[in-house]
Amino acid sequence: MAKTASKNAKVKDLKASAEAKNWTKVIRALRSPKTGAYTFKEAIVHKDKVKEYLAQ
């Protein structure tokens, strides 16, 4: 007999997935002053703070 997921577990998963939608992966291209080659920095940023992160 298969186990059934409890109602609390389902509610917890829905809250977690709703919270996860507020985060964004941001990739910035940075140019090295020595070689002129590009490097990439990745970060997970809250969707409200994306512009602030890119302005740095």
N, C-alpha and C positions, 0 to 999 in steps of 0.2 A: 504494500500500500504506500503510495507516495505521500510525502509530507505536504501540507498546505501552508502557504505563507500567512503569517498572522496579519491582522488588519493594521497593527502598529508598524510593522515592517514596511508595508505598502505605503503608508502615510509618510514614513521617514524617507523612503526612496523618492517620493514625489517632491518633498521639500528640498532634498539634496539636488535633484535634477533642476528644480526651479532656481536654486541659488547658483548652480554651475553656469547657467545661461547668462549671468551677469559678468563673467570673466572672458577676456579676449587674449589671444596670443598675438603679440606684437613683435615684428621683426624689423630691426633697424640696420641699415647699411652704413658702416663707418669706414672712412678712408684713412689708411695709415699715412702719417706724415713722412715717414722714412722711405717707404717703397711705393706708395701711391696705390697699393692694392686694397681692395675692399674686404672687410670682414663683416660678419653678421652677428648681431646680438639678439637673442630671443628672450622674451619675458612674458609672463602671464600677468596681466594688469586688469584691474576692475574697469568696466566699460566707461565709467564716469571719469577716469583718470588717464585715458589714452592720450589726449591732447597734451596734457602736462608731461607725460613720459616722452613723447616725441619732441617736445620743445627743449628738452635738456641738451 
